[in-house]
Amino acid sequence: MKKNYTVFFLLLFVSSISGGMALKNFFDYSMIIGVGLAMIFLFAAAFSLGKKNRKNKSYN
């Protein structure tokens, strides 16, 4: 079974933004933390996709 981490990181990206929006009335900096985590997950998804594409091109 092939592991697709890109989709997993994109789901974490969306959920961290949603979590930041949901907690903005309870914590002062929740939206900043949510967007910060989202950017980390977005970069991780891009890295995972690039690694997967490089791996696929080496066999062709």
PQR file of N, CA, C, O and H, with PARSE charges and radii, in Angstrom:
ATOM      1  N   MET A   1       0.839  -1.176   0.000 -0.4000 1.5000
ATOM      2  CA  MET A   1       0.000   0.000   0.000 -0.0000 2.0000
ATOM      3  C   MET A   1       0.886   1.241   0.000  0.5500 1.7000
ATOM      4  O   MET A   1       1.808   1.353   0.809 -0.5500 1.4000
ATOM      5  N   LYS A   2       0.608   2.160  -0.896 -0.4000 1.5000
ATOM      6  CA  LYS A   2       1.380   3.392  -0.966 -0.0000 2.0000
ATOM      7  C   LYS A   2       0.888   4.371   0.091  0.5500 1.7000
ATOM      8  O   LYS A   2      -0.312   4.528   0.314 -0.5500 1.4000
ATOM      9  H   LYS A   2      -0.140   2.069  -1.553  0.4000 1.0000
ATOM     10  N   LYS A   3       1.850   5.024   0.733 -0.4000 1.5000
ATOM     11  CA  LYS A   3       1.510   6.005   1.754 -0.0000 2.0000
ATOM     12  C   LYS A   3       1.526   7.383   1.117  0.5500 1.7000
ATOM     13  O   LYS A   3       2.505   7.776   0.483 -0.5500 1.4000
ATOM     14  H   LYS A   3       2.825   4.896   0.552  0.4000 1.0000
ATOM     15  N   ASN A   4       0.442   8.106   1.292 -0.4000 1.5000
ATOM     16  CA  ASN A   4       0.337   9.448   0.734 -0.0000 2.0000
ATOM     17  C   ASN A   4       0.272  10.452   1.882  0.5500 1.7000
ATOM     18  O   ASN A   4      -0.803  10.760   2.398 -0.5500 1.4000
ATOM     19  H   ASN A   4      -0.353   7.787   1.808  0.4000 1.0000
ATOM     20  N   TYR A   5       1.429  10.950   2.265 -0.4000 1.5000
ATOM     21  CA  TYR A   5       1.498  11.890   3.374 -0.0000 2.0000
ATOM     22  C   TYR A   5       1.037  13.285   2.973  0.5500 1.7000
ATOM     23  O   TYR A   5       0.706  14.094   3.839 -0.5500 1.4000
ATOM     24  H   TYR A   5       2.302  10.700   1.846  0.4000 1.0000
ATOM     25  N   THR A   6       1.010  13.577   1.688 -0.4000 1.5000
ATOM     26  CA  THR A   6       0.620  14.905   1.229 -0.0000 2.0000
ATOM     27  C   THR A   6      -0.827  15.204   1.633  0.5500 1.7000
ATOM     28  O   THR A   6      -1.118  16.292   2.129 -0.5500 1.4000
ATOM     29  H   THR A   6       1.279  12.919   0.984  0.4000 1.0000
ATOM     30  N   VAL A   7      -1.704  14.275   1.431 -0.4000 1.5000
ATOM     31  CA  VAL A   7      -3.112  14.459   1.790 -0.0000 2.0000
ATOM     32  C   VAL A   7      -3.258  14.605   3.304  0.5500 1.7000
ATOM     33  O   VAL A   7      -4.056  15.413   3.779 -0.5500 1.4000
ATOM     34  H   VAL A   7      -1.467  13.391   1.028  0.4000 1.0000
ATOM     35  N   PHE A   8      -2.500  13.836   4.046 -0.4000 1.5000
ATOM     36  CA  PHE A   8      -2.542  13.919   5.509 -0.0000 2.0000
ATOM     37  C   PHE A   8      -2.115  15.307   5.984  0.5500 1.7000
ATOM     38  O   PHE A   8      -2.761  15.889   6.855 -0.5500 1.4000
ATOM     39  H   PHE A   8      -1.852  13.180   3.660  0.4000 1.0000
ATOM     40  N   PHE A   9      -1.032  15.838   5.419 -0.4000 1.5000
ATOM     41  CA  PHE A   9      -0.565  17.166   5.817 -0.0000 2.0000
ATOM     42  C   PHE A   9      -1.548  18.252   5.389  0.5500 1.7000
ATOM     43  O   PHE A   9      -1.707  19.244   6.100 -0.5500 1.4000
ATOM     44  H   PHE A   9      -0.506  15.365   4.711  0.4000 1.0000
ATOM     45  N   LEU A  10      -2.205  18.087   4.251 -0.4000 1.5000
ATOM     46  CA  LEU A  10      -3.204  19.067   3.827 -0.0000 2.0000
ATOM     47  C   LEU A  10      -4.424  19.053   4.750  0.5500 1.7000
ATOM     48  O   LEU A  10      -5.004  20.102   5.030 -0.5500 1.4000
ATOM     49  H   LEU A  10      -2.075  17.281   3.673  0.4000 1.0000
ATOM     50  N   LEU A  11      -4.810  17.876   5.219 -0.4000 1.5000
ATOM     51  CA  LEU A  11      -5.912  17.804   6.180 -0.0000 2.0000
ATOM     52  C   LEU A  11      -5.534  18.459   7.511  0.5500 1.7000
ATOM     53  O   LEU A  11      -6.360  19.120   8.140 -0.5500 1.4000
ATOM     54  H   LEU A  11      -4.339  17.023   4.991  0.4000 1.0000
ATOM     55  N   LEU A  12      -4.293  18.273   7.931 -0.4000 1.5000
ATOM     56  CA  LEU A  12      -3.830  18.954   9.142 -0.0000 2.0000
ATOM     57  C   LEU A  12      -3.773  20.463   8.939  0.5500 1.7000
ATOM     58  O   LEU A  12      -4.038  21.223   9.871 -0.5500 1.4000
ATOM     59  H   LEU A  12      -3.622  17.736   7.420  0.4000 1.0000
ATOM     60  N   PHE A  13      -3.430  20.905   7.731 -0.4000 1.5000
ATOM     61  CA  PHE A  13      -3.412  22.322   7.382 -0.0000 2.0000
ATOM     62  C   PHE A  13      -4.793  22.940   7.593  0.5500 1.7000
ATOM     63  O   PHE A  13      -4.930  23.972   8.249 -0.5500 1.4000
ATOM     64  H   PHE A  13      -3.215  20.288   6.974  0.4000 1.0000
ATOM     65  N   VAL A  14      -5.797  22.301   7.034 -0.4000 1.5000
ATOM     66  CA  VAL A  14      -7.170  22.819   7.142 -0.0000 2.0000
ATOM     67  C   VAL A  14      -7.672  22.756   8.585  0.5500 1.7000
ATOM     68  O   VAL A  14      -8.325  23.686   9.059 -0.5500 1.4000
ATOM     69  H   VAL A  14      -5.686  21.463   6.500  0.4000 1.0000
ATOM     70  N   SER A  15      -7.369  21.669   9.275 -0.4000 1.5000
ATOM     71  CA  SER A  15      -7.864  21.537  10.645 -0.0000 2.0000
ATOM     72  C   SER A  15      -7.194  22.519  11.604  0.5500 1.7000
ATOM     73  O   SER A  15      -7.821  22.953  12.570 -0.5500 1.4000
ATOM     74  H   SER A  15      -6.838  20.914   8.890  0.4000 1.0000
ATOM     75  N   SER A  16      -5.936  22.877  11.356 -0.4000 1.5000
ATOM     76  CA  SER A  16      -5.289  23.843  12.245 -0.0000 2.0000
ATOM     77  C   SER A  16      -5.873  25.239  12.055  0.5500 1.7000
ATOM     78  O   SER A  16      -6.007  25.985  13.025 -0.5500 1.4000
ATOM     79  H   SER A  16      -5.426  22.525  10.571  0.4000 1.0000
ATOM     80  N   ILE A  17      -6.223  25.605  10.827 -0.4000 1.5000
ATOM     81  CA  ILE A  17      -6.884  26.893  10.614 -0.0000 2.0000
ATOM     82  C   ILE A  17      -8.282  26.878  11.243  0.5500 1.7000
ATOM     83  O   ILE A  17      -8.697  27.854  11.869 -0.5500 1.4000
ATOM     84  H   ILE A  17      -6.115  25.000  10.038  0.4000 1.0000
ATOM     85  N   SER A  18      -8.990  25.782  11.075 -0.4000 1.5000
ATOM     86  CA  SER A  18     -10.327  25.669  11.676 -0.0000 2.0000
ATOM     87  C   SER A  18     -10.257  25.714  13.201  0.5500 1.7000
ATOM     88  O   SER A  18     -11.094  26.340  13.851 -0.5500 1.4000
ATOM     89  H   SER A  18      -8.653  24.989  10.567  0.4000 1.0000
ATOM     90  N   GLY A  19      -9.251  25.046  13.763 -0.4000 1.5000
ATOM     91  CA  GLY A  19      -9.078  25.067  15.211 -0.0000 2.0000
ATOM     92  C   GLY A  19      -8.747  26.460  15.720  0.5500 1.7000
ATOM     93  O   GLY A  19      -9.229  26.869  16.777 -0.5500 1.4000
ATOM     94  H   GLY A  19      -8.571  24.538  13.235  0.4000 1.0000
ATOM     95  N   GLY A  20      -7.935  27.184  14.980 -0.4000 1.5000
ATOM     96  CA  GLY A  20      -7.624  28.558  15.363 -0.0000 2.0000
ATOM     97  C   GLY A  20      -8.840  29.448  15.337  0.5500 1.7000
ATOM     98  O   GLY A  20      -9.016  30.296  16.212 -0.5500 1.4000
ATOM     99  H   GLY A  20      -7.544  26.852  14.121  0.4000 1.0000
ATOM    100  N   MET A  21      -9.681  29.262  14.337 -0.4000 1.5000
ATOM    101  CA  MET A  21     -10.919  30.053  14.257 -0.0000 2.0000
ATOM    102  C   MET A  21     -11.905  29.665  15.358  0.5500 1.7000
ATOM    103  O   MET A  21     -12.598  30.520  15.911 -0.5500 1.4000
ATOM    104  H   MET A  21      -9.539  28.574  13.626  0.4000 1.0000
ATOM    105  N   ALA A  22     -11.961  28.382  15.668 -0.4000 1.5000
ATOM    106  CA  ALA A  22     -12.907  27.919  16.683 -0.0000 2.0000
ATOM    107  C   ALA A  22     -12.514  28.390  18.082  0.5500 1.7000
ATOM    108  O   ALA A  22     -13.381  28.628  18.923 -0.5500 1.4000
ATOM    109  H   ALA A  22     -11.398  27.688  15.219  0.4000 1.0000
ATOM    110  N   LEU A  23     -11.218  28.525  18.334 -0.4000 1.5000
ATOM    111  CA  LEU A  23     -10.758  28.887  19.675 -0.0000 2.0000
ATOM    112  C   LEU A  23     -10.436  30.370  19.839  0.5500 1.7000
ATOM    113  O   LEU A  23      -9.879  30.768  20.862 -0.5500 1.4000
ATOM    114  H   LEU A  23     -10.514  28.332  17.651  0.4000 1.0000
ATOM    115  N   LYS A  24     -10.776  31.186  18.854 -0.4000 1.5000
ATOM    116  CA  LYS A  24     -10.383  32.598  18.931 -0.0000 2.0000
ATOM    117  C   LYS A  24     -11.096  33.357  20.052  0.5500 1.7000
ATOM    118  O   LYS A  24     -10.606  34.397  20.492 -0.5500 1.4000
ATOM    119  H   LYS A  24     -11.229  30.863  18.023  0.4000 1.0000
ATOM    120  N   ASN A  25     -12.227  32.865  20.516 -0.4000 1.5000
ATOM    121  CA  ASN A  25     -12.918  33.533  21.625 -0.0000 2.0000
ATOM    122  C   ASN A  25     -12.402  33.077  22.991  0.5500 1.7000
ATOM    123  O   ASN A  25     -12.715  33.698  24.007 -0.5500 1.4000
ATOM    124  H   ASN A  25     -12.626  32.020  20.159  0.4000 1.0000
ATOM    125  N   PHE A  26     -11.615  32.003  23.025 -0.4000 1.5000
ATOM    126  CA  PHE A  26     -11.122  31.469  24.287 -0.0000 2.0000
ATOM    127  C   PHE A  26      -9.667  31.831  24.559  0.5500 1.7000
ATOM    128  O   PHE A  26      -9.281  32.024  25.712 -0.5500 1.4000
ATOM    129  H   PHE A  26     -11.360  31.499  22.200  0.4000 1.0000
ATOM    130  N   PHE A  27      -8.855  31.924  23.504 -0.4000 1.5000
ATOM    131  CA  PHE A  27      -7.438  32.246  23.652 -0.0000 2.0000
ATOM    132  C   PHE A  27      -7.117  33.464  22.809  0.5500 1.7000
ATOM    133  O   PHE A  27      -7.649  33.628  21.711 -0.5500 1.4000
ATOM    134  H   PHE A  27      -9.168  31.768  22.567  0.4000 1.0000
ATOM    135  N   ASP A  28      -6.250  34.311  23.323 -0.4000 1.5000
ATOM    136  CA  ASP A  28      -5.934  35.558  22.626 -0.0000 2.0000
ATOM    137  C   ASP A  28      -5.207  35.324  21.303  0.5500 1.7000
ATOM    138  O   ASP A  28      -5.520  35.972  20.304 -0.5500 1.4000
ATOM    139  H   ASP A  28      -5.817  34.178  24.214  0.4000 1.0000
ATOM    140  N   TYR A  29      -4.252  34.416  21.286 -0.4000 1.5000
ATOM    141  CA  TYR A  29      -3.413  34.230  20.107 -0.0000 2.0000
ATOM    142  C   TYR A  29      -3.704  32.923  19.377  0.5500 1.7000
ATOM    143  O   TYR A  29      -2.821  32.389  18.706 -0.5500 1.4000
ATOM    144  H   TYR A  29      -3.998  33.890  22.097  0.4000 1.0000
ATOM    145  N   SER A  30      -4.899  32.407  19.491 -0.4000 1.5000
ATOM    146  CA  SER A  30      -5.198  31.111  18.882 -0.0000 2.0000
ATOM    147  C   SER A  30      -5.169  31.167  17.357  0.5500 1.7000
ATOM    148  O   SER A  30      -4.754  30.202  16.715 -0.5500 1.4000
ATOM    149  H   SER A  30      -5.616  32.840  20.036  0.4000 1.0000
ATOM    150  N   MET A  31      -5.597  32.267  16.777 -0.4000 1.5000
ATOM    151  CA  MET A  31      -5.586  32.356  15.311 -0.0000 2.0000
ATOM    152  C   MET A  31      -4.162  32.440  14.773  0.5500 1.7000
ATOM    153  O   MET A  31      -3.854  31.865  13.729 -0.5500 1.4000
ATOM    154  H   MET A  31      -5.934  33.051  17.299  0.4000 1.0000
ATOM    155  N   ILE A  32      -3.295  33.155  15.485 -0.4000 1.5000
ATOM    156  CA  ILE A  32      -1.890  33.237  15.057 -0.0000 2.0000
ATOM    157  C   ILE A  32      -1.222  31.870  15.159  0.5500 1.7000
ATOM    158  O   ILE A  32      -0.470  31.472  14.269 -0.5500 1.4000
ATOM    159  H   ILE A  32      -3.545  33.622  16.333  0.4000 1.0000
ATOM    160  N   ILE A  33      -1.500  31.156  16.244 -0.4000 1.5000
ATOM    161  CA  ILE A  33      -0.941  29.815  16.415 -0.0000 2.0000
ATOM    162  C   ILE A  33      -1.498  28.876  15.352  0.5500 1.7000
ATOM    163  O   ILE A  33      -0.755  28.073  14.788 -0.5500 1.4000
ATOM    164  H   ILE A  33      -2.111  31.479  16.967  0.4000 1.0000
ATOM    165  N   GLY A  34      -2.804  28.967  15.070 -0.4000 1.5000
ATOM    166  CA  GLY A  34      -3.417  28.119  14.047 -0.0000 2.0000
ATOM    167  C   GLY A  34      -2.842  28.361  12.672  0.5500 1.7000
ATOM    168  O   GLY A  34      -2.579  27.408  11.938 -0.5500 1.4000
ATOM    169  H   GLY A  34      -3.408  29.619  15.529  0.4000 1.0000
ATOM    170  N   VAL A  35      -2.641  29.610  12.305 -0.4000 1.5000
ATOM    171  CA  VAL A  35      -2.073  29.928  10.993 -0.0000 2.0000
ATOM    172  C   VAL A  35      -0.601  29.520  10.939  0.5500 1.7000
ATOM    173  O   VAL A  35      -0.122  29.060   9.903 -0.5500 1.4000
ATOM    174  H   VAL A  35      -2.855  30.384  12.901  0.4000 1.0000
ATOM    175  N   GLY A  36       0.115  29.689  12.051 -0.4000 1.5000
ATOM    176  CA  GLY A  36       1.514  29.259  12.095 -0.0000 2.0000
ATOM    177  C   GLY A  36       1.647  27.760  11.893  0.5500 1.7000
ATOM    178  O   GLY A  36       2.490  27.302  11.122 -0.5500 1.4000
ATOM    179  H   GLY A  36      -0.275  30.063  12.893  0.4000 1.0000
ATOM    180  N   LEU A  37       0.812  27.001  12.587 -0.4000 1.5000
ATOM    181  CA  LEU A  37       0.820  25.547  12.387 -0.0000 2.0000
ATOM    182  C   LEU A  37       0.395  25.178  10.969  0.5500 1.7000
ATOM    183  O   LEU A  37       0.932  24.242  10.376 -0.5500 1.4000
ATOM    184  H   LEU A  37       0.128  27.373  13.214  0.4000 1.0000
ATOM    185  N   ALA A  38      -0.562  25.911  10.437 -0.4000 1.5000
ATOM    186  CA  ALA A  38      -1.024  25.642   9.074 -0.0000 2.0000
ATOM    187  C   ALA A  38       0.098  25.838   8.063  0.5500 1.7000
ATOM    188  O   ALA A  38       0.231  25.057   7.120 -0.5500 1.4000
ATOM    189  H   ALA A  38      -0.998  26.671  10.918  0.4000 1.0000
ATOM    190  N   MET A  39       0.902  26.874   8.256 -0.4000 1.5000
ATOM    191  CA  MET A  39       2.018  27.108   7.332 -0.0000 2.0000
ATOM    192  C   MET A  39       3.050  25.980   7.422  0.5500 1.7000
ATOM    193  O   MET A  39       3.606  25.556   6.408 -0.5500 1.4000
ATOM    194  H   MET A  39       0.794  27.508   9.021  0.4000 1.0000
ATOM    195  N   ILE A  40       3.299  25.502   8.635 -0.4000 1.5000
ATOM    196  CA  ILE A  40       4.227  24.381   8.798 -0.0000 2.0000
ATOM    197  C   ILE A  40       3.699  23.145   8.077  0.5500 1.7000
ATOM    198  O   ILE A  40       4.452  22.454   7.392 -0.5500 1.4000
ATOM    199  H   ILE A  40       2.848  25.846   9.459  0.4000 1.0000
ATOM    200  N   PHE A  41       2.406  22.866   8.230 -0.4000 1.5000
ATOM    201  CA  PHE A  41       1.818  21.698   7.578 -0.0000 2.0000
ATOM    202  C   PHE A  41       1.782  21.865   6.057  0.5500 1.7000
ATOM    203  O   PHE A  41       1.934  20.887   5.325 -0.5500 1.4000
ATOM    204  H   PHE A  41       1.793  23.427   8.787  0.4000 1.0000
ATOM    205  N   LEU A  42       1.582  23.094   5.577 -0.4000 1.5000
ATOM    206  CA  LEU A  42       1.585  23.332   4.144 -0.0000 2.0000
ATOM    207  C   LEU A  42       2.981  23.109   3.562  0.5500 1.7000
ATOM    208  O   LEU A  42       3.120  22.513   2.494 -0.5500 1.4000
ATOM    209  H   LEU A  42       1.458  23.888   6.172  0.4000 1.0000
ATOM    210  N   PHE A  43       4.009  23.581   4.258 -0.4000 1.5000
ATOM    211  CA  PHE A  43       5.384  23.328   3.797 -0.0000 2.0000
ATOM    212  C   PHE A  43       5.725  21.846   3.852  0.5500 1.7000
ATOM    213  O   PHE A  43       6.432  21.339   2.981 -0.5500 1.4000
ATOM    214  H   PHE A  43       3.897  24.065   5.126  0.4000 1.0000
ATOM    215  N   ALA A  44       5.226  21.146   4.871 -0.4000 1.5000
ATOM    216  CA  ALA A  44       5.456  19.702   4.963 -0.0000 2.0000
ATOM    217  C   ALA A  44       4.769  18.965   3.821  0.5500 1.7000
ATOM    218  O   ALA A  44       5.320  18.000   3.292 -0.5500 1.4000
ATOM    219  H   ALA A  44       4.652  21.558   5.578  0.4000 1.0000
ATOM    220  N   ALA A  45       3.573  19.406   3.433 -0.4000 1.5000
ATOM    221  CA  ALA A  45       2.872  18.788   2.310 -0.0000 2.0000
ATOM    222  C   ALA A  45       3.630  19.026   1.002  0.5500 1.7000
ATOM    223  O   ALA A  45       3.743  18.124   0.172 -0.5500 1.4000
ATOM    224  H   ALA A  45       3.125  20.190   3.863  0.4000 1.0000
ATOM    225  N   ALA A  46       4.145  20.240   0.824 -0.4000 1.5000
ATOM    226  CA  ALA A  46       4.911  20.540  -0.386 -0.0000 2.0000
ATOM    227  C   ALA A  46       6.197  19.718  -0.429  0.5500 1.7000
ATOM    228  O   ALA A  46       6.577  19.219  -1.488 -0.5500 1.4000
ATOM    229  H   ALA A  46       4.053  20.973   1.498  0.4000 1.0000
ATOM    230  N   PHE A  47       6.865  19.577   0.703 -0.4000 1.5000
ATOM    231  CA  PHE A  47       8.076  18.770   0.769 -0.0000 2.0000
ATOM    232  C   PHE A  47       7.775  17.311   0.465  0.5500 1.7000
ATOM    233  O   PHE A  47       8.516  16.659  -0.270 -0.5500 1.4000
ATOM    234  H   PHE A  47       6.556  19.983   1.563  0.4000 1.0000
ATOM    235  N   SER A  48       6.693  16.804   1.028 -0.4000 1.5000
ATOM    236  CA  SER A  48       6.296  15.416   0.796 -0.0000 2.0000
ATOM    237  C   SER A  48       5.958  15.169  -0.674  0.5500 1.7000
ATOM    238  O   SER A  48       6.323  14.136  -1.236 -0.5500 1.4000
ATOM    239  H   SER A  48       6.091  17.334   1.626  0.4000 1.0000
ATOM    240  N   LEU A  49       5.264  16.117  -1.288 -0.4000 1.5000
ATOM    241  CA  LEU A  49       4.917  15.983  -2.699 -0.0000 2.0000
ATOM    242  C   LEU A  49       6.163  16.042  -3.575  0.5500 1.7000
ATOM    243  O   LEU A  49       6.295  15.270  -4.524 -0.5500 1.4000
ATOM    244  H   LEU A  49       4.968  16.956  -0.832  0.4000 1.0000
ATOM    245  N   GLY A  50       7.070  16.952  -3.260 -0.4000 1.5000
ATOM    246  CA  GLY A  50       8.308  17.045  -4.028 -0.0000 2.0000
ATOM    247  C   GLY A  50       9.155  15.804  -3.896  0.5500 1.7000
ATOM    248  O   GLY A  50       9.758  15.352  -4.869 -0.5500 1.4000
ATOM    249  H   GLY A  50       6.963  17.579  -2.489  0.4000 1.0000
ATOM    250  N   LYS A  51       9.207  15.247  -2.698 -0.4000 1.5000
ATOM    251  CA  LYS A  51       9.966  14.015  -2.474 -0.0000 2.0000
ATOM    252  C   LYS A  51       9.351  12.857  -3.243  0.5500 1.7000
ATOM    253  O   LYS A  51      10.066  12.024  -3.801 -0.5500 1.4000
ATOM    254  H   LYS A  51       8.717  15.614  -1.907  0.4000 1.0000
ATOM    255  N   LYS A  52       8.027  12.805  -3.273 -0.4000 1.5000
ATOM    256  CA  LYS A  52       7.340  11.735  -3.990 -0.0000 2.0000
ATOM    257  C   LYS A  52       7.562  11.868  -5.502  0.5500 1.7000
ATOM    258  O   LYS A  52       7.785  10.869  -6.186 -0.5500 1.4000
ATOM    259  H   LYS A  52       7.446  13.482  -2.820  0.4000 1.0000
ATOM    260  N   ASN A  53       7.502  13.097  -6.022 -0.4000 1.5000
ATOM    261  CA  ASN A  53       7.711  13.299  -7.455 -0.0000 2.0000
ATOM    262  C   ASN A  53       9.149  12.987  -7.851  0.5500 1.7000
ATOM    263  O   ASN A  53       9.380  12.415  -8.916 -0.5500 1.4000
ATOM    264  H   ASN A  53       7.321  13.908  -5.467  0.4000 1.0000
ATOM    265  N   ARG A  54      10.110  13.345  -7.024 -0.4000 1.5000
ATOM    266  CA  ARG A  54      11.514  13.045  -7.325 -0.0000 2.0000
ATOM    267  C   ARG A  54      11.747  11.543  -7.339  0.5500 1.7000
ATOM    268  O   ARG A  54      12.510  11.032  -8.159 -0.5500 1.4000
ATOM    269  H   ARG A  54       9.923  13.810  -6.158  0.4000 1.0000
ATOM    270  N   LYS A  55      11.085  10.835  -6.424 -0.4000 1.5000
ATOM    271  CA  LYS A  55      11.223   9.382  -6.345 -0.0000 2.0000
ATOM    272  C   LYS A  55      10.623   8.727  -7.582  0.5500 1.7000
ATOM    273  O   LYS A  55      11.189   7.770  -8.112 -0.5500 1.4000
ATOM    274  H   LYS A  55      10.465  11.249  -5.758  0.4000 1.0000
ATOM    275  N   ASN A  56       9.481   9.232  -8.049 -0.4000 1.5000
ATOM    276  CA  ASN A  56       8.838   8.660  -9.239 -0.0000 2.0000
ATOM    277  C   ASN A  56       9.637   8.945 -10.504  0.5500 1.7000
ATOM    278  O   ASN A  56       9.673   8.095 -11.393 -0.5500 1.4000
ATOM    279  H   ASN A  56       9.021  10.009  -7.620  0.4000 1.0000
ATOM    280  N   LYS A  57      10.271  10.094 -10.622 -0.4000 1.5000
ATOM    281  CA  LYS A  57      11.034  10.434 -11.815 -0.0000 2.0000
ATOM    282  C   LYS A  57      12.330   9.643 -11.923  0.5500 1.7000
ATOM    283  O   LYS A  57      12.843   9.455 -13.026 -0.5500 1.4000
ATOM    284  H   LYS A  57      10.241  10.785  -9.900  0.4000 1.0000
ATOM    285  N   SER A  58      12.866   9.178 -10.807 -0.4000 1.5000
ATOM    286  CA  SER A  58      14.128   8.443 -10.848 -0.0000 2.0000
ATOM    287  C   SER A  58      13.959   7.063 -11.468  0.5500 1.7000
ATOM    288  O   SER A  58      14.937   6.482 -11.938 -0.5500 1.4000
ATOM    289  H   SER A  58      12.449   9.330  -9.911  0.4000 1.0000
ATOM    290  N   TYR A  59      12.751   6.527 -11.483 -0.4000 1.5000
ATOM    291  CA  TYR A  59      12.517   5.216 -12.068 -0.0000 2.0000
ATOM    292  C   TYR A  59      12.214   5.285 -13.555  0.5500 1.7000
ATOM    293  O   TYR A  59      12.280   4.259 -14.232 -0.5500 1.4000
ATOM    294  H   TYR A  59      11.956   6.999 -11.102  0.4000 1.0000
ATOM    295  N   ASN A  60      11.887   6.450 -14.085 -0.4000 1.5000
ATOM    296  CA  ASN A  60      11.536   6.581 -15.509 -0.0000 2.0000
ATOM    297  C   ASN A  60      12.750   6.760 -16.364  0.5500 1.7000
ATOM    298  O   ASN A  60      12.634   6.885 -17.583 -0.5500 1.4000
ATOM    299  H   ASN A  60      11.834   7.283 -13.535  0.4000 1.0000
TER
END
